[in-house]
Amino acid sequence: MSEIHDSEFVINHLQQRLALYRSLVQRSSQLRIGENQQHALRQLIKNVFRKNRKIQSPSKIVEALNLGYQSLETLRRVSSRPVQRVSELLEPLTGTTLLRKEEDSSHPPHSRLSVEATKPRKTTLVAPIVWPRPDTPLVLSRPFLSISGKRHIPKLVNTNGIPHLRFKRPQSPFLSRIIRNKIRQREKRFDRSHLLKAEIAMARAEDKWDSILRHTCGIEDDNSGLWDKEPVSALQEVRAKIQASHLKNTALGRTMYNIVEMEKALAEIEQRNMVGDIVSELANRKVLSIGCA
Protein backbone atom coordinates (compact mmCIF):
# COMPACT_ATOMS: atom_id res chain seq x y z
CA MET A 1 0.00 0.00 0.00
CA SER A 2 2.85 2.39 0.75
CA GLU A 3 4.22 1.93 -2.77
CA ILE A 4 0.81 2.82 -4.26
CA HIS A 5 0.60 5.95 -2.13
CA ASP A 6 4.17 6.91 -3.10
CA SER A 7 3.40 6.53 -6.81
CA GLU A 8 0.26 8.63 -6.45
CA PHE A 9 2.27 11.25 -4.56
CA VAL A 10 4.88 11.39 -7.35
CA ILE A 11 2.17 11.85 -10.01
CA ASN A 12 0.54 14.64 -8.02
CA HIS A 13 3.96 16.20 -7.47
CA LEU A 14 4.66 16.26 -11.21
CA GLN A 15 1.36 18.02 -11.85
CA GLN A 16 1.99 20.57 -9.13
CA ARG A 17 5.51 21.17 -10.36
CA LEU A 18 4.31 21.78 -13.92
CA ALA A 19 1.62 24.20 -12.71
CA LEU A 20 4.13 26.00 -10.49
CA TYR A 21 6.62 26.28 -13.35
CA ARG A 22 4.02 27.81 -15.68
CA SER A 23 2.90 30.26 -12.98
CA LEU A 24 6.48 31.41 -12.32
CA VAL A 25 7.22 31.90 -16.02
CA GLN A 26 3.95 33.77 -16.58
CA ARG A 27 4.49 35.99 -13.54
CA SER A 28 8.11 36.78 -14.57
CA SER A 29 6.87 38.12 -17.93
CA GLN A 30 4.67 40.65 -16.08
CA LEU A 31 7.52 42.27 -14.18
CA ARG A 32 8.63 45.82 -14.96
CA ILE A 33 12.14 44.84 -16.11
CA GLY A 34 13.98 44.74 -19.42
CA GLU A 35 13.80 41.93 -21.95
CA ASN A 36 17.31 40.72 -21.17
CA GLN A 37 16.50 40.56 -17.46
CA GLN A 38 13.24 38.71 -18.17
CA HIS A 39 15.13 36.18 -20.29
CA ALA A 40 17.73 35.71 -17.53
CA LEU A 41 14.96 35.24 -14.96
CA ARG A 42 13.15 32.63 -17.08
CA GLN A 43 16.44 30.81 -17.66
CA LEU A 44 17.05 30.81 -13.90
CA ILE A 45 13.61 29.31 -13.25
CA LYS A 46 14.24 26.65 -15.88
CA ASN A 47 17.59 25.70 -14.37
CA VAL A 48 16.11 25.47 -10.87
CA PHE A 49 13.35 23.07 -11.95
CA ARG A 50 15.81 21.05 -14.03
CA LYS A 51 18.05 20.51 -11.02
CA ASN A 52 15.12 19.32 -8.88
CA ARG A 53 13.53 16.94 -11.38
CA LYS A 54 15.25 13.85 -9.91
CA ILE A 55 14.28 14.40 -6.26
CA GLN A 56 12.48 11.29 -4.93
CA SER A 57 12.24 12.06 -1.22
CA PRO A 58 8.64 13.14 -0.35
CA SER A 59 9.82 15.49 2.40
CA LYS A 60 12.28 17.23 0.09
CA ILE A 61 9.64 17.45 -2.67
CA VAL A 62 7.24 19.20 -0.27
CA GLU A 63 9.96 21.61 0.89
CA ALA A 64 10.96 22.41 -2.71
CA LEU A 65 7.31 23.08 -3.66
CA ASN A 66 6.86 25.36 -0.64
CA LEU A 67 9.96 27.34 -1.63
CA GLY A 68 8.63 27.59 -5.16
CA TYR A 69 5.33 28.99 -3.87
CA GLN A 70 7.26 31.52 -1.77
CA SER A 71 9.10 32.67 -4.91
CA LEU A 72 5.79 32.95 -6.74
CA GLU A 73 4.41 35.10 -3.93
CA THR A 74 7.49 37.29 -4.14
CA LEU A 75 6.94 37.78 -7.87
CA ARG A 76 3.33 38.77 -7.21
CA ARG A 77 4.33 41.41 -4.66
CA VAL A 78 6.95 43.08 -6.86
CA SER A 79 4.93 42.94 -10.11
CA SER A 80 3.46 46.39 -9.40
CA ARG A 81 6.78 48.20 -8.76
CA PRO A 82 10.22 48.45 -10.45
CA VAL A 83 12.76 45.78 -9.58
CA GLN A 84 16.31 46.76 -8.76
CA ARG A 85 17.90 43.32 -8.36
CA VAL A 86 16.52 40.40 -10.33
CA SER A 87 18.56 37.91 -8.26
CA GLU A 88 16.45 38.73 -5.18
CA LEU A 89 13.21 37.55 -6.85
CA LEU A 90 14.02 33.86 -6.63
CA GLU A 91 16.15 34.04 -3.50
CA PRO A 92 13.97 31.46 -1.66
CA LEU A 93 14.79 28.96 -4.40
CA THR A 94 18.41 29.81 -5.23
CA GLY A 95 19.45 30.28 -1.62
CA THR A 96 18.49 26.82 -0.39
CA THR A 97 20.54 23.66 -0.33
CA LEU A 98 17.56 21.67 -1.65
CA LEU A 99 18.44 22.75 -5.16
CA ARG A 100 21.82 21.17 -4.89
CA LYS A 101 22.54 17.49 -4.90
CA GLU A 102 22.17 15.73 -1.62
CA GLU A 103 25.84 14.81 -1.53
CA ASP A 104 26.79 18.49 -1.82
CA SER A 105 24.42 19.69 0.91
CA SER A 106 26.88 18.97 3.71
CA HIS A 107 29.69 21.03 2.13
CA PRO A 108 29.77 24.84 2.15
CA PRO A 109 29.94 26.58 -1.25
CA HIS A 110 33.46 27.34 -2.44
CA SER A 111 34.60 30.13 -4.63
CA ARG A 112 36.65 29.46 -7.75
CA LEU A 113 39.76 30.85 -6.14
CA SER A 114 39.46 28.57 -3.12
CA VAL A 115 38.93 25.54 -5.37
CA GLU A 116 41.97 26.45 -7.44
CA ALA A 117 44.01 26.91 -4.28
CA THR A 118 43.12 23.44 -2.98
CA LYS A 119 44.11 21.68 -6.21
CA PRO A 120 47.42 19.83 -5.94
CA ARG A 121 50.18 21.52 -7.83
CA LYS A 122 51.97 19.63 -10.53
CA THR A 123 55.59 19.05 -9.67
CA THR A 124 58.15 18.67 -12.41
CA LEU A 125 60.71 16.02 -11.63
CA VAL A 126 64.23 17.22 -12.40
CA ALA A 127 66.82 14.53 -12.95
CA PRO A 128 69.80 14.94 -10.60
CA ILE A 129 73.16 15.76 -12.14
CA VAL A 130 75.25 12.60 -12.29
CA TRP A 131 78.98 12.71 -11.63
CA PRO A 132 81.52 9.88 -11.85
CA ARG A 133 82.91 8.25 -8.74
CA PRO A 134 86.08 9.90 -7.38
CA ASP A 135 88.07 6.67 -7.74
CA THR A 136 87.05 6.13 -11.39
CA PRO A 137 90.15 6.16 -13.66
CA LEU A 138 90.22 8.48 -16.65
CA VAL A 139 89.36 6.94 -19.99
CA LEU A 140 92.41 8.40 -21.77
CA SER A 141 94.73 6.91 -19.11
CA ARG A 142 94.15 3.47 -20.61
CA PRO A 143 95.36 0.86 -21.36
CA PHE A 144 96.52 -0.48 -18.00
CA LEU A 145 99.50 -2.81 -18.27
CA SER A 146 98.44 -5.03 -15.39
CA ILE A 147 94.86 -5.78 -14.40
CA SER A 148 93.12 -8.31 -12.19
CA GLY A 149 90.86 -10.66 -14.09
CA LYS A 150 89.97 -10.76 -17.75
CA ARG A 151 90.68 -7.71 -19.89
CA HIS A 152 87.59 -6.19 -21.53
CA ILE A 153 88.23 -4.49 -24.86
CA PRO A 154 86.16 -1.32 -25.27
CA LYS A 155 84.28 -0.40 -28.44
CA LEU A 156 84.83 2.87 -30.23
CA VAL A 157 81.40 4.47 -30.81
CA ASN A 158 80.54 7.61 -32.78
CA THR A 159 77.39 9.32 -31.44
CA ASN A 160 76.38 12.21 -33.70
CA GLY A 161 80.02 13.07 -34.41
CA ILE A 162 81.16 12.67 -30.79
CA PRO A 163 83.53 9.71 -30.20
CA HIS A 164 83.51 7.76 -26.96
CA LEU A 165 84.50 4.35 -25.62
CA ARG A 166 81.83 1.92 -24.54
CA PHE A 167 82.92 -0.74 -22.06
CA LYS A 168 79.56 -2.24 -21.09
CA ARG A 169 75.82 -1.73 -21.16
CA PRO A 170 73.88 0.15 -19.93
CA GLN A 171 75.80 3.29 -20.73
CA SER A 172 76.99 5.47 -17.87
CA PRO A 173 74.53 8.32 -17.03
CA PHE A 174 77.51 10.65 -16.66
CA LEU A 175 78.67 9.83 -20.21
CA SER A 176 75.15 10.31 -21.55
CA ARG A 177 74.94 13.74 -19.92
CA ILE A 178 78.29 14.79 -21.43
CA ILE A 179 77.20 13.70 -24.91
CA ARG A 180 73.85 15.52 -24.63
CA ASN A 181 75.55 18.73 -23.49
CA LYS A 182 78.01 18.64 -26.38
CA ILE A 183 75.25 18.04 -28.92
CA ARG A 184 73.17 20.92 -27.50
CA GLN A 185 76.16 23.25 -27.56
CA ARG A 186 76.87 22.40 -31.20
CA GLU A 187 73.21 22.89 -32.16
CA LYS A 188 73.21 26.31 -30.48
CA ARG A 189 76.28 27.31 -32.48
CA PHE A 190 74.70 26.20 -35.76
CA ASP A 191 71.50 28.11 -34.90
CA ARG A 192 73.60 31.14 -34.07
CA SER A 193 75.42 30.92 -37.39
CA HIS A 194 72.12 30.76 -39.33
CA LEU A 195 70.83 33.80 -37.44
CA LEU A 196 74.02 35.73 -38.14
CA LYS A 197 73.78 34.92 -41.85
CA ALA A 198 70.32 36.48 -41.95
CA GLU A 199 71.60 39.54 -40.05
CA ILE A 200 74.50 39.88 -42.49
CA ALA A 201 72.09 39.89 -45.42
CA MET A 202 70.05 42.65 -43.77
CA ALA A 203 73.21 44.62 -42.89
CA ARG A 204 74.48 44.45 -46.46
CA ALA A 205 71.11 45.70 -47.69
CA GLU A 206 71.49 48.64 -45.31
CA ASP A 207 75.01 49.26 -46.64
CA LYS A 208 73.69 49.26 -50.18
CA TRP A 209 70.94 51.71 -49.26
CA ASP A 210 73.50 54.02 -47.58
CA SER A 211 75.61 53.85 -50.73
CA ILE A 212 72.61 54.85 -52.87
CA LEU A 213 71.83 57.80 -50.61
CA ARG A 214 75.47 58.85 -50.63
CA HIS A 215 75.79 58.87 -54.44
CA THR A 216 72.36 60.20 -55.38
CA CYS A 217 71.46 62.61 -52.58
CA GLY A 218 74.84 63.41 -51.13
CA ILE A 219 73.79 62.26 -47.65
CA GLU A 220 76.74 61.28 -45.53
CA ASP A 221 76.39 58.83 -42.68
CA ASP A 222 77.82 59.94 -39.36
CA ASN A 223 78.52 56.36 -38.30
CA SER A 224 81.85 55.14 -39.53
CA GLY A 225 82.17 51.60 -40.88
CA LEU A 226 79.77 49.18 -42.49
CA TRP A 227 76.62 47.61 -41.07
CA ASP A 228 77.83 44.06 -41.68
CA LYS A 229 81.13 44.49 -39.81
CA GLU A 230 79.97 43.17 -36.43
CA PRO A 231 77.76 40.31 -37.76
CA VAL A 232 80.59 39.09 -39.99
CA SER A 233 83.02 39.16 -37.06
CA ALA A 234 80.56 37.24 -34.86
CA LEU A 235 79.96 34.67 -37.62
CA GLN A 236 83.70 34.11 -38.03
CA GLU A 237 84.00 33.55 -34.28
CA VAL A 238 81.17 30.99 -34.25
CA ARG A 239 82.62 29.17 -37.25
CA ALA A 240 86.04 29.06 -35.57
CA LYS A 241 84.48 27.45 -32.48
CA ILE A 242 82.65 24.88 -34.62
CA GLN A 243 85.88 24.06 -36.49
CA ALA A 244 87.86 23.81 -33.26
CA SER A 245 85.26 21.44 -31.78
CA HIS A 246 85.39 19.30 -34.93
CA LEU A 247 89.21 19.08 -34.81
CA LYS A 248 89.07 18.23 -31.11
CA ASN A 249 86.60 15.40 -31.72
CA THR A 250 88.77 14.11 -34.57
CA ALA A 251 91.88 14.05 -32.39
CA LEU A 252 89.93 12.45 -29.55
CA GLY A 253 88.64 9.77 -31.92
CA ARG A 254 92.17 8.93 -33.05
CA THR A 255 93.39 8.72 -29.46
CA MET A 256 90.54 6.40 -28.54
CA TYR A 257 91.19 4.27 -31.62
CA ASN A 258 94.81 3.82 -30.49
CA ILE A 259 93.57 2.85 -27.02
CA VAL A 260 91.34 0.15 -28.52
CA GLU A 261 94.20 -1.23 -30.62
CA MET A 262 96.54 -1.31 -27.63
CA GLU A 263 93.87 -3.02 -25.53
CA LYS A 264 93.52 -5.69 -28.24
CA ALA A 265 97.29 -6.23 -28.34
CA LEU A 266 97.53 -6.56 -24.57
CA ALA A 267 94.57 -8.94 -24.56
CA GLU A 268 96.34 -11.18 -27.10
CA ILE A 269 99.56 -11.15 -25.05
CA GLU A 270 97.67 -12.01 -21.89
CA GLN A 271 95.86 -14.80 -23.74
CA ARG A 272 99.16 -16.30 -24.93
CA ASN A 273 100.71 -16.01 -21.48
CA MET A 274 97.65 -17.66 -20.00
CA VAL A 275 97.88 -20.52 -22.50
CA GLY A 276 101.61 -20.87 -21.79
CA ASP A 277 100.99 -20.99 -18.07
CA ILE A 278 98.30 -23.63 -18.54
CA VAL A 279 100.63 -25.77 -20.73
CA SER A 280 103.50 -25.52 -18.29
CA GLU A 281 101.16 -26.38 -15.41
CA LEU A 282 99.91 -29.46 -17.26
CA ALA A 283 103.50 -30.50 -18.05
CA ASN A 284 104.51 -30.18 -14.40
CA ARG A 285 101.53 -32.26 -13.33
CA LYS A 286 102.46 -34.93 -15.87
CA VAL A 287 106.07 -35.10 -14.63
CA LEU A 288 104.90 -35.39 -11.08
CA SER A 289 102.54 -38.21 -11.93
CA ILE A 290 105.30 -40.12 -13.72
CA GLY A 291 107.71 -39.71 -10.78
CA CYS A 292 105.11 -40.93 -8.35
CA ALA A 293 104.48 -44.00 -10.49
Secondary structure, DSSP 8 states (H G I E B T S, - for coil): -HHHHHHHHHHHHHHHHHHHHHHHHHHHTTSSS-HHHHHHHHHHHHHHHHHTTT---HHHHHHHHHHHHHHHHHHHHHTTS--S-GGGTTHHHHTSGGGS-GGGTTS----HHHHHHHS--------------TT---GGG---SS-SS-----EEEEETTEEEEE-SSS--HHHHHHHHHHHHHHHHHHHHHHHHHHHHHHHHHHHHHHHHHHHHT----SS-S-TTHHHHHHHHHHHHHHHHHHHHHHHHHHHHHHHHHHHHHHHHHHHHHHHHHHHHHHHHHHHHHHHH-
